[in-house]
Amino acid sequence: MKRSIQIGILTVLVVTGTAFLLCGIFFNQVSSVLNKATHICLECIGIG
Amino acid sequence: MAKAKRVKDEWKRLTVQAAAFLLQNPKLHHFFLGTIEQGKTKAVCVPGLNCYSCPAAIGACPIGSLQASLSGGYKKPAFPFYVLGFLLLFGLALGRWICGWLCPFGWVQDLIYRIPFFKKLRTFPYERFLRWLKYVVLGVLVIGLPLLSAFKGVLVPYFCKYLCPSGTLFGGIPLAITKYSSQTGFAFWWKVGVLAAILLVGLLISRPFCRYLCPLGAIYGLFNRIALVHLDYASGKCVDCGKCEKVCPMGIDPKTQFNSAECIRCGRCSRTCPTDSLIVRFGLRMNDDSHKKSTI
């Protein structure tokens, strides 16, 4: 893969990733992850 | 002399892996209390497969968070922007280097494989077929079934519930021992069985979970061709001694598969190479003129 193509793909994907992160923050998905992660998911770990 | 340096470098990697485990799980007192860490940092995804129900974890597992979002963890099924953003950025920067250096369960498998007395295998029969299983796990257990369950209005993180050995080892077993022993049932023992099977196979072959089943590795592998951390191969220097292939923990040939989605950038091939033809670098790749064509 040529370096210029790699730079192009990387740039597009970094912008997309950053946009996704910002959208996630905008749609309040951060607090949802926090809420999920701070409760013991008994089902997830095979208990309950 | 060279072998001594190689062994020393390998211990360095194991030390980095141990440090990564402690950085992602620093609140060790929760292991004894049977509670889990509740801090605000748990809103942030960690790069490796580190269960958010691990008592000491200060971050969220990206695969757990992905399923939670798809299966209605955000009250209704939603496009998981936040988690995918993390995965994209981690993947673009580091690719599967995360598997080789930061993943707690990868570290456990590396330690298990070092136990002697068992005949070590480089690959299994039907290896190529088996390696595709992780994409099936990603498609079915992480995305498909949780999404379907969301339409029924229930939250079922299938991968976490039925397969994830990291959750069992770092979350399920410690919590079952300290506080929840009366609540263990079929699901718990099923997952203990899965964990035991993976660890037993891990005595014979290096990193079986990473090779065949890990959906996070499947995602990061997609970025290996363009990630900033990459394996450079200079064909002009190579003397075809085959040492790199023998030491590769993922059972690939680094000379021809340096761009492979299977390469975890652990650097063992690089440390073994007598002519420095293989080097793990961070940054943009050199143009392909001085390299052999890579096969997946």
Chai-1 contact restraints between the chains, C-beta under 6 A:
chainA,res_idxA,chainB,res_idxB,connection_type,confidence,min_distance_angstrom,max_distance_angstrom,comment,restraint_id
A,R3,B,L284,contact,1.0,0.0,6.0,A-B,restraint_1
A,R3,B,N287,contact,1.0,0.0,6.0,A-B,restraint_2
A,Q6,B,I226,contact,1.0,0.0,6.0,A-B,restraint_3
A,Q6,B,L284,contact,1.0,0.0,6.0,A-B,restraint_4
A,Q6,B,R285,contact,1.0,0.0,6.0,A-B,restraint_5
A,I9,B,I226,contact,1.0,0.0,6.0,A-B,restraint_6
A,L10,B,I226,contact,1.0,0.0,6.0,A-B,restraint_7
A,L13,B,L88,contact,1.0,0.0,6.0,A-B,restraint_8
A,L13,B,L92,contact,1.0,0.0,6.0,A-B,restraint_9
A,V14,B,L92,contact,1.0,0.0,6.0,A-B,restraint_10
A,G17,B,G85,contact,1.0,0.0,6.0,A-B,restraint_11
A,G17,B,L88,contact,1.0,0.0,6.0,A-B,restraint_12
A,G17,B,L89,contact,1.0,0.0,6.0,A-B,restraint_13
A,F20,B,F81,contact,1.0,0.0,6.0,A-B,restraint_14
A,F20,B,L84,contact,1.0,0.0,6.0,A-B,restraint_15
A,F20,B,G85,contact,1.0,0.0,6.0,A-B,restraint_16
A,L21,B,G85,contact,1.0,0.0,6.0,A-B,restraint_17
A,C23,B,F81,contact,1.0,0.0,6.0,A-B,restraint_18
A,G24,B,F81,contact,1.0,0.0,6.0,A-B,restraint_19
A,G24,B,Y82,contact,1.0,0.0,6.0,A-B,restraint_20
A,G24,B,G85,contact,1.0,0.0,6.0,A-B,restraint_21
A,Q29,B,Y74,contact,1.0,0.0,6.0,A-B,restraint_22
A,Q29,B,Y82,contact,1.0,0.0,6.0,A-B,restraint_23
A,V30,B,A43,contact,1.0,0.0,6.0,A-B,restraint_24
A,S32,B,Y74,contact,1.0,0.0,6.0,A-B,restraint_25
A,V33,B,A43,contact,1.0,0.0,6.0,A-B,restraint_26
A,V33,B,A60,contact,1.0,0.0,6.0,A-B,restraint_27
A,V33,B,S65,contact,1.0,0.0,6.0,A-B,restraint_28
A,L34,B,K42,contact,1.0,0.0,6.0,A-B,restraint_29
A,L34,B,A43,contact,1.0,0.0,6.0,A-B,restraint_30
A,K36,B,A68,contact,1.0,0.0,6.0,A-B,restraint_31
A,K36,B,G73,contact,1.0,0.0,6.0,A-B,restraint_32
A,A37,B,K42,contact,1.0,0.0,6.0,A-B,restraint_33
A,A37,B,Y52,contact,1.0,0.0,6.0,A-B,restraint_34
A,A37,B,A60,contact,1.0,0.0,6.0,A-B,restraint_35
A,T38,B,Q38,contact,1.0,0.0,6.0,A-B,restraint_36
A,T38,B,K42,contact,1.0,0.0,6.0,A-B,restraint_37
A,I40,B,I36,contact,1.0,0.0,6.0,A-B,restraint_38
A,I40,B,S53,contact,1.0,0.0,6.0,A-B,restraint_39
A,C41,B,S53,contact,1.0,0.0,6.0,A-B,restraint_40
A,E43,B,K161,contact,1.0,0.0,6.0,A-B,restraint_41
A,C44,B,S53,contact,1.0,0.0,6.0,A-B,restraint_42
A,C44,B,P157,contact,1.0,0.0,6.0,A-B,restraint_43
A,C44,B,C160,contact,1.0,0.0,6.0,A-B,restraint_44
A,C44,B,K161,contact,1.0,0.0,6.0,A-B,restraint_45
A,C44,B,G167,contact,1.0,0.0,6.0,A-B,restraint_46
A,I45,B,S53,contact,1.0,0.0,6.0,A-B,restraint_47
A,I45,B,G167,contact,1.0,0.0,6.0,A-B,restraint_48
A,I45,B,G171,contact,1.0,0.0,6.0,A-B,restraint_49
A,I45,B,G172,contact,1.0,0.0,6.0,A-B,restraint_50
A,G46,B,G172,contact,1.0,0.0,6.0,A-B,restraint_51
A,G46,B,A187,contact,1.0,0.0,6.0,A-B,restraint_52
A,G46,B,F188,contact,1.0,0.0,6.0,A-B,restraint_53
A,G46,B,K191,contact,1.0,0.0,6.0,A-B,restraint_54
A,I47,B,A176,contact,1.0,0.0,6.0,A-B,restraint_55
A,I47,B,Y180,contact,1.0,0.0,6.0,A-B,restraint_56
A,I47,B,Q183,contact,1.0,0.0,6.0,A-B,restraint_57
A,I47,B,T184,contact,1.0,0.0,6.0,A-B,restraint_58
A,I47,B,F188,contact,1.0,0.0,6.0,A-B,restraint_59
A,G48,B,Q183,contact,1.0,0.0,6.0,A-B,restraint_60
